[in-house]
Amino acid sequence: MALKVTVKVSSVTNLSDARYCAGMGVHMLGFVTIPGREGYVAPEVFQEMRGWFAGPQVVAEVYGLKQQSELDFILENYRPDLLEGGRDELFLMQASGLPYLFDVSDFDADGLREMILSTHPPAYLIADTNSIVQNLMKLTQAEKVLIRLSDKDSEKYLQPHAQGFVLTSGREERPGLKDYAHLADVLEQLQLE
């Protein structure tokens, strides 16, 4: 299956979601890698899941990252393709050398312009649906913007300036028992004919 735009699913906590999203053509799967954060997936649990899905790039969600030693641990134990974080994690993400997704929800226009012009700009920007995506695109020119969706109706957000969407995974009721309605509604709308 192929999707019309880039789609990332955040906070994946179970194999059912990982495999479902991979089968639907999702481009990136995000895993919370900071202990104590909601949705945290321990390295050993991640490794068990990793062998059972193929296709999507792995994104280490590093919101709350404080030290280089934490990042080193994440890079060694999760082996992500990309990192994702916000203002507080920016310096460590840039220093890692990996491509990264940057959450612009608490960043002003001047700071964003400076960050985009840095030696290691983000691969993607993540904006809330309330953000002014067109102004963001004027600022960033070639950068890709993913809109974080909390609503099931993606079509009303399918603006010409958005390159894709960030959806959030749900919890399994118990292993193997999962309702995919919240993901399926959006992913089915975004499938290529």
Buried (B, 14 or more C-beta within 10 A) or exposed (E): EEBBBBBBBBBBBBBBBBBBBBEBBBBBBBBBBBEEBEBBBEBEBBEEBBEEBEBBBBBBBBBBBEEEEBBEEBBEBBEBBBBBBBBEBBEBBBEBEBBBBBBBEEBEEEEBEEBBEEEBBBBBBBBBBEBEBEEBBEBBEEBBBBBBBEEEEBEEBBEEBBBBBBBBBBEBEEEEEBEBEBBEBBBEBBEEE
